[in-house]
Amino acid sequence: MIDGFAQRKLPGHGIEIDALIGGSGPPLLLLHGAPQTRVCWRQVAPALAEHFTVVVPDLRGYGRSDKPEGGGDFSAYSKRTMALDQIASMRALGFDRFDVAGHDRGGRVAYRLALDHPDAVRRLAVLDIIPTLDAFENYECRAGYALWHWTLQSQPAPLPERMIGADPDYFMQVLFAAHTHEKFAFDEYSLSDYLSCMRDPATIHGMCEDYRSAWWVDRHTDAEDRGSRAIEVPTLVLWGANTVAARSPLETWRKWASDVRGEGLPSGHFLPEEAPSETAAHLLNFFK
């Protein structure tokens, strides 16, 4: 799925994670967002693999990884649980300490990794997000209009599953159009993968469980940590200069981490695909 990378089945936290691995050198974990798969890193990962052993998994509920039913207390798709998937997978590869970069939902898993497992994370990069609790607190008119899918997908099952499942291609089309800049078009290969995976009802359910967990679990976990526990590793923040998240994310992240740097890139929300060369350059400079 990415040139020069090999596919591996790896243990997660009670499930199986499907990942791509390429390159050599220090370990670097790349985590994708919604409604995508690991191939969002297809234009960035090969450059990083020249310097690192790059591990690119599908998150639980997405792509080719397992999609547990969830439900109940919503913890099956909490970012704390999804972080445990990554700890298990990286340890299975022999990596107890590694760098991690995450975009969108993957960024939420990445910063939870850094908070819960500070001994495992060497450096952290988050792409076009602020912490989940802050995102909900900032959910006013402008943000609410742009982030309508947050409230839709966090509704109880099966409402969002049935609405999205009625025409998943159209849902993806609308979501991508709303969060890209200047009518950016995804390459045919990646878009085909996103669409084919989203046509699986289990993926739709997994994605909705991810968003439900953000409301029912992740924001409360963040509330317990904010002000009492900090991200202790160097942290890079990148964001699309043309997105709703472009309002001083550094100021927000400095309340969570002691060593923060970053800048906006000329793109919409999907940095690894709208600005792949800039994203790769920043990640290389930071992790090297």
C-alpha positions as CSV (number, residue, x, y, z in Angstrom):
1,M,0.0,0.0,0.0
2,I,3.1,2.3,0.3
3,D,6.1,1.7,-2.0
4,G,8.9,0.0,-0.2
5,F,6.9,-1.0,2.8
6,A,5.9,-4.5,3.9
7,Q,2.6,-5.5,5.5
8,R,2.6,-7.0,9.0
9,K,-0.1,-8.3,11.4
10,L,0.7,-7.1,14.9
11,P,-0.8,-7.6,18.3
12,G,-2.8,-4.7,19.7
13,H,-4.6,-4.4,23.1
14,G,-6.6,-7.6,22.7
15,I,-7.1,-7.2,19.0
16,E,-5.0,-7.4,15.8
17,I,-3.5,-4.3,14.1
18,D,-2.6,-4.3,10.4
19,A,0.5,-2.2,9.7
20,L,3.0,-1.3,7.1
21,I,6.7,-1.1,8.0
22,G,9.6,0.3,6.0
23,G,13.0,1.8,6.2
24,S,15.7,1.4,8.9
25,G,17.0,3.4,11.9
26,P,15.2,4.7,15.0
27,P,11.5,3.8,15.2
28,L,8.9,6.3,14.1
29,L,5.2,5.6,14.4
30,L,2.8,7.4,12.0
31,L,-1.0,7.5,12.9
32,H,-3.7,8.5,10.5
33,G,-7.0,10.2,11.1
34,A,-10.7,9.9,10.1
35,P,-12.2,9.0,7.7
36,Q,-9.0,7.7,6.3
37,T,-6.5,4.9,6.5
38,R,-2.7,4.6,6.8
39,V,-2.3,5.5,3.1
40,C,-2.7,9.2,4.1
41,W,1.0,9.0,4.8
42,R,1.8,7.6,1.3
43,Q,3.6,10.7,0.1
44,V,5.4,11.4,3.4
45,A,6.4,8.0,4.8
46,P,9.0,7.1,2.1
47,A,11.1,10.2,2.8
48,L,11.0,9.5,6.5
49,A,11.9,5.8,5.9
50,E,15.3,7.0,4.6
51,H,16.2,7.9,8.2
52,F,13.8,5.8,10.4
53,T,12.1,2.5,10.7
54,V,8.6,3.8,10.0
55,V,5.6,1.9,11.3
56,V,2.3,2.9,9.7
57,P,-0.8,1.1,11.2
58,D,-4.4,1.3,10.5
59,L,-6.0,2.3,13.8
60,R,-8.5,0.0,15.4
61,G,-11.9,0.4,13.7
62,Y,-10.3,1.6,10.4
63,G,-8.8,0.1,7.3
64,R,-7.6,-3.5,7.7
65,S,-7.2,-3.6,11.5
66,D,-9.8,-5.3,13.8
67,K,-13.0,-3.5,14.5
68,P,-14.4,-4.5,17.9
69,E,-18.0,-3.9,18.5
70,G,-17.5,-1.5,21.4
71,G,-20.6,-0.1,23.0
72,G,-21.3,-0.1,26.8
73,D,-18.9,2.3,28.5
74,F,-17.3,3.4,25.1
75,S,-13.8,2.5,26.4
76,A,-13.1,0.1,23.5
77,Y,-12.4,3.1,21.3
78,S,-11.0,5.6,23.8
79,K,-7.7,7.1,22.9
80,R,-6.3,5.5,26.1
81,T,-7.2,2.1,24.7
82,M,-6.0,2.9,21.2
83,A,-2.7,4.1,22.6
84,L,-2.3,0.7,24.2
85,D,-2.7,-0.9,20.8
86,Q,0.3,1.1,19.6
87,I,2.4,0.2,22.7
88,A,1.7,-3.5,22.1
89,S,2.4,-3.3,18.4
90,M,5.7,-1.4,18.8
91,R,6.9,-3.7,21.6
92,A,6.1,-6.7,19.3
93,L,8.6,-5.1,16.9
94,G,11.2,-4.7,19.6
95,F,10.6,-1.0,20.2
96,D,10.1,0.1,23.8
97,R,10.8,3.8,23.0
98,F,9.9,5.6,19.8
99,D,8.9,8.8,18.1
100,V,5.2,9.3,17.1
101,A,3.4,11.7,14.7
102,G,-0.4,11.7,14.4
103,H,-2.8,13.5,12.2
104,D,-6.5,14.1,13.2
105,R,-7.7,11.2,15.3
106,G,-4.2,9.7,15.2
107,G,-3.0,12.9,16.8
108,R,-5.4,12.3,19.7
109,V,-4.0,8.8,20.1
110,A,-0.4,10.2,19.9
111,Y,-0.8,12.8,22.6
112,R,-2.5,10.3,24.9
113,L,0.5,8.0,24.3
114,A,2.8,10.8,25.5
115,L,0.7,11.4,28.6
116,D,0.1,7.8,29.6
117,H,3.4,6.4,28.5
118,P,6.0,9.1,28.9
119,D,8.8,6.5,29.0
120,A,7.8,5.1,25.6
121,V,7.6,8.4,23.6
122,R,10.8,10.2,22.7
123,R,9.3,13.0,20.6
124,L,5.7,13.9,19.7
125,A,4.2,15.6,16.6
126,V,0.5,16.4,16.3
127,L,-1.1,17.6,13.0
128,D,-4.1,19.9,12.9
129,I,-5.6,19.2,16.2
130,I,-5.9,20.7,19.7
131,P,-6.7,18.4,22.7
132,T,-10.1,16.9,22.7
133,L,-11.3,18.7,25.8
134,D,-10.2,22.1,24.4
135,A,-11.9,21.3,21.1
136,F,-15.2,20.6,22.8
137,E,-14.9,23.7,24.9
138,N,-14.2,25.8,21.8
139,Y,-17.2,24.4,20.0
140,E,-18.9,27.6,19.3
141,C,-20.8,28.8,16.1
142,R,-17.9,28.8,13.7
143,A,-16.3,25.6,14.9
144,G,-19.7,23.9,15.2
145,Y,-20.6,24.7,11.6
146,A,-17.3,23.2,10.4
147,L,-17.2,20.3,12.7
148,W,-20.8,19.1,12.3
149,H,-19.6,15.5,11.9
150,W,-18.3,15.5,15.5
151,T,-21.9,15.8,16.9
152,L,-23.4,13.5,14.2
153,Q,-21.0,10.6,14.8
154,S,-21.1,10.8,18.6
155,Q,-24.9,10.2,18.6
156,P,-26.1,6.8,19.9
157,A,-25.9,3.8,17.6
158,P,-27.3,3.1,15.1
159,L,-28.4,6.7,14.0
160,P,-25.1,7.9,12.5
161,E,-24.2,4.4,11.2
162,R,-27.5,4.3,9.2
163,M,-27.2,7.9,8.0
164,I,-23.6,7.5,6.8
165,G,-24.2,3.9,5.5
166,A,-27.0,5.1,3.3
167,D,-24.4,6.7,1.0
168,P,-20.9,6.5,2.4
169,D,-19.3,7.8,-0.8
170,Y,-21.4,11.0,-0.6
171,F,-20.5,11.4,3.1
172,M,-16.8,11.2,2.3
173,Q,-17.2,13.6,-0.6
174,V,-18.9,16.2,1.6
175,L,-16.4,15.8,4.5
176,F,-13.4,16.0,2.3
177,A,-14.7,19.0,0.4
178,A,-15.4,20.9,3.7
179,H,-11.9,20.4,5.1
180,T,-9.6,20.8,2.1
181,H,-8.3,24.1,0.7
182,E,-9.0,25.5,-2.8
183,K,-10.7,22.3,-4.2
184,F,-7.8,20.0,-3.4
185,A,-8.3,16.6,-5.0
186,F,-7.0,13.4,-3.3
187,D,-5.0,11.1,-5.6
188,E,-7.0,8.3,-7.1
189,Y,-5.1,5.5,-5.3
190,S,-5.6,6.9,-1.8
191,L,-9.2,8.0,-2.4
192,S,-10.1,4.5,-3.7
193,D,-8.7,3.0,-0.4
194,Y,-10.7,5.4,1.8
195,L,-13.9,4.8,-0.1
196,S,-13.6,1.0,-0.2
197,C,-12.9,0.8,3.5
198,M,-15.7,3.2,4.4
199,R,-18.2,1.0,2.4
200,D,-17.7,-1.6,5.1
201,P,-20.4,-1.2,7.8
202,A,-17.9,-2.3,10.4
203,T,-15.7,0.6,9.5
204,I,-18.5,3.1,9.8
205,H,-19.4,1.7,13.2
206,G,-15.8,1.7,14.3
207,M,-15.4,5.4,13.3
208,C,-18.6,6.4,15.1
209,E,-17.5,4.5,18.2
210,D,-14.2,6.5,18.0
211,Y,-16.2,9.8,18.0
212,R,-18.6,8.6,20.7
213,S,-15.6,7.7,22.9
214,A,-14.3,11.3,22.4
215,W,-17.5,12.6,24.0
216,W,-18.1,10.0,26.6
217,V,-14.5,9.1,27.6
218,D,-11.7,11.1,26.1
219,R,-12.8,14.6,27.2
220,H,-13.2,13.4,30.7
221,T,-9.8,11.8,30.7
222,D,-8.4,15.1,29.4
223,A,-10.2,17.0,32.2
224,E,-8.5,14.8,34.8
225,D,-5.0,15.5,33.3
226,R,-5.2,19.1,32.3
227,G,-3.3,21.2,34.8
228,S,-2.2,18.2,36.8
229,R,-0.1,16.2,34.2
230,A,1.9,17.6,31.3
231,I,3.4,16.2,28.1
232,E,7.1,16.0,29.0
233,V,8.7,15.4,25.6
234,P,9.5,17.9,22.8
235,T,6.3,18.5,20.9
236,L,5.8,19.7,17.3
237,V,2.5,21.2,16.3
238,L,1.6,21.6,12.6
239,W,-1.7,22.9,11.3
240,G,-3.4,23.9,8.1
241,A,-3.3,27.7,7.8
242,N,-6.6,27.6,6.0
243,T,-8.7,25.5,8.6
244,V,-11.0,26.2,11.5
245,A,-8.1,25.0,13.8
246,A,-5.8,27.8,12.7
247,R,-6.5,30.0,15.7
248,S,-3.4,29.9,17.8
249,P,-3.1,26.2,18.5
250,L,0.4,26.8,19.9
251,E,-1.2,28.8,22.7
252,T,-3.5,25.9,23.6
253,W,-0.7,23.2,23.4
254,R,1.6,25.2,25.7
255,K,-1.0,24.6,28.4
256,W,-0.4,20.9,27.9
257,A,3.3,20.6,27.1
258,S,6.5,22.3,28.3
259,D,8.4,22.2,25.0
260,V,6.3,23.2,22.1
261,R,7.1,24.6,18.7
262,G,5.4,24.6,15.2
263,E,3.7,26.6,12.5
264,G,0.9,26.6,10.0
265,L,1.4,25.0,6.6
266,P,-0.2,26.2,3.3
267,S,-3.1,23.6,3.3
268,G,-6.4,22.7,4.6
269,H,-6.9,20.0,7.2
270,F,-5.2,17.1,5.4
271,L,-1.6,18.1,5.8
272,P,0.2,14.9,4.8
273,E,-1.6,15.0,1.4
274,E,-2.3,18.7,0.8
275,A,1.3,19.7,1.8
276,P,3.3,16.5,1.7
277,S,6.7,18.0,1.1
278,E,6.3,20.6,3.8
279,T,5.0,18.1,6.2
280,A,7.9,15.7,5.5
281,A,10.5,18.4,5.9
282,H,9.1,19.6,9.2
283,L,8.9,16.0,10.6
284,L,12.4,15.1,9.4
285,N,13.9,18.3,10.9
286,F,12.1,17.7,14.2
287,F,12.7,14.0,14.6
288,K,16.3,14.0,13.4
